[in-house]
Structure formats: structure tokens, C-alpha cells
Amino acid sequence: MRQSKHTSYRWRLSILLAERGLLALYRAMAFIAGLPNRTSKAGARACRAGFGVSRTTLLMVVIALSAGCADQPTLNSQYFAVDNPKKLSQWSVIQAHDQALTLAGDAQVYQLASPLFSDYAGKLRTLSLPKGAQVSLDADTERFVYPVGTIITKTFYYRRAAGSQRSEFRLVKANQGAEFGVNDFSLSTLTLLETRVLVKRAGGWAALPYVWDADQQDATLSPAGALIRASLQDADRSQAPQTFAYLVPNQNQCAGCHVLDQATKAMLPIGPHPRHLATGRQGDQLADWVASGALSDEGLQRAKGLGANVDWRDGHQPLNQRARSYLDINCGHCHSPTGPADTSGMFLNAATQDPIRWGVCKAPIAAGQGTGGAQYGIVPGNPDASILSYRLGSVDPGAMMPELGRSLVHSEGLALIRSWIAEMPGQCNAAQQTVVHSDGHNPRLLDENPAFTLASGLD
């Protein structure tokens, strides 16, 4: 009995000291101080009850468990103004040691309200700002402006199939409801595939793909990207595993997605902006930024006034908001008035409120085999006759959307969009097609009369 209680104390102290920090040590000492001593009457009663361990013994346990604290210095992100380090560890943002990941002390983990789909991979996202620097807000674009020296990382991972080795790449779909925090990582059961580094330099943003080495101790810069053959299974093994090719994008492909404004051709981050961050599942992330000094109080209030996407997976949210949030993060960075797909006249970013611009009863300008034989981007009430649902459900390189970032169909996302279209009110007027014409960066409707009628609002 005494040995069991002693072990229990040691385990609780191990948890307190897991981070090897002064705060953890302080908490452990406070915990011990509250225990009865064997030399007191209360201590004697505790001993007879089976709590046969003195405070002196526990202090010795603390000293043993905390040994090596001085040998574990806090990491600080390392900014490279020109050079592109060969190894991910040189950035000092993420390092692997003893089957676990360690983050720099200045690296802040962030989450998106609706994450981008990437073949069911989980993602660990971090943001590191230069010391004393703050994020500002561009009122025109409603995006954050990050200072020179900012480092953003996104690490893609999967849980490993039971009984498999890392080299087999037998993977399990990441939980679409919650992604791991850094303290949940155990490299003995997880497979790290890549880490993308987005760094803000004096000349603008640069995107650098790193592929994790076979021993998962570091990742190597791979400007040409990589193709990893793998199989993917459901967590409950209800379906047969799917074989697929996981694509690590090359630097040109990174730029293809991250150029959000065709006029400037400048790369920009896609996710860490007010609309995507304000409704994080881990609390008010923007308020945390203010507390850490990364954002001003004024910036917080302005950001909160811009509106926020919802979690598309949250069934308690209105269907229209869930669908629009999903399309915004997965498609809106290209399909917007300024994005690479601006000539399509189909805008799926959250700021676009005109249903015709979403593709409702709008004939495509040029989609070729991407139409699947359908006439309009969206036909209200009929997902089977809609180009949008066809392209989201395709893996044909000539038809699939998005074109990059996935090799598999996102079944849950496709089901959401199909439901959204199926419940969309109104009908198309086949005799009155809306034609879209691109005039520079200002697409306009040649036929301003709507080619469909909405029966009610899309609440």
C-alpha cells in the first residue's frame, strides 16, 4: 500500500515537472508543502493510513526529477534574412528530441476556425514574431500585416497504423474534430511528413518546404518538393485503406497558392488572419495575442469587428455559414476578385455576397472537362447538376478542385457542400444565362438580370 501511494506521488510530481520549468518546480514544491509530515500527529495518522512517505523523501524525488533543468535551455526562433537553412532545426522553431517535439519559447501555436483540407493530415501551426514587434491590420484587405522577421510554420502529420513502421507510411486519418497540441506528440506513434516555413523578409514572404528525414530527428529543405506513396485508413477501420500519393509542394507551387493579389504578385499567408483566427476552438486567440504583446488592444477591437468564419464541422452552426467558411478557406484564396482564379468570375471568398458570383446559375467561362457535363456552377436544389460539387468530388487532375493540396476526395467536405446546394432555394432560368466577362481585374456581368430566383434568404 505504501509503495503504491509513493508511486502515485512520484507520478504526480513527474507531471508537474514534465515541462522542466521553474513554474513546474514551484508547483511541485507547493504541493509537497501541503502534505503532512511524518513527525507530526497528522503525519503519524497518514502513515498508519498508508501514506508512508515524508516530505524529505518527496523533496529528494523533486531534485531527481528536476535534474538536468539547466541543461534544457529555452529555444528561440532564429531568423535568416537571406540564407535558406538546409535543416529545419536551424530555424530553432521546432526540434525533435527523445520521441517528442520541442517548440521555441517565442513560437505561439495557433488554430484556424475552419482548417484547410490536406488529405486528412493533421497540422501543427506556429507563429514567431521578432522580439517586441506587433502585428498590424490592413483595413482595406482585412488581413494582418506581419513584421519583417516573422516565421510561420505548418507541420503535417498522421497517426501511424497499429503495428506499422514509419517507413511503411501506413497512416490513419487525423481526427477532423481536433488536432494535436505539441504536448500530445509522440514520434513513436506519429509520422511527420513535412514542415512548411513561411518567412517574412525585407523583400516579402518566402516559402520553404522541409521534408522530415526517415529517423524523424530533423527535416531537410526540399525546394523541388516530394511525392510520398502511402496508404490511409479510417480510425475505426470501417473502410479498406486507400492508397494515395502525398504531395509536398515545390516552391513554385507554394507561390501559386500564396499569391493572393494578382496585381502585386506578392506572397501572403492564407490562414493567420482575423476571419480565420477569431473563433478558435482553444479560446480567444486574438486576446492571447494582445496578452503576449503581439497585437494592440486597438487592433483586437478592429479585428473583432470584421466578422469571423465558423467551424464548418460544427453542426450547431447554420448550414450556409458552415459551407461559406469551408469554401472560403479551401477555395477563396484563389477564387476571389484578386486571386489567381479571378478570370473565372467565380468568387468563393467570404466577402463575396452575390450568389451569382458563387456560381449560382452561372455558366463557366472555360472549364473544359471540369464541368462534368453540367451547365452551371451551382444549380439550387440539385448538387448532381452542379459543377462545384462535381469538381470537389473528382480526383482527375484536369477537373479536380482545388488543383493542389489534395490527392483524395474530402468526403465530409463534399457532403457539406452537396447539402448546402440541395437546400439552396430558387431555380435557374435556362433561357437567360448570365455571361461573365473579365475586364482586367474587374469582372462584370454583361447581363445584369439574375438568371435565377432565390425563394428566401440563405440563413
Summary of the structure (lengths in Angstrom):
residues: 459
radius of gyration: 26.2
end to end distance: 61.4
largest distance: 94.5
contacts: 1363
relative contact order: 0.09
helix: 29%
strand: 21%
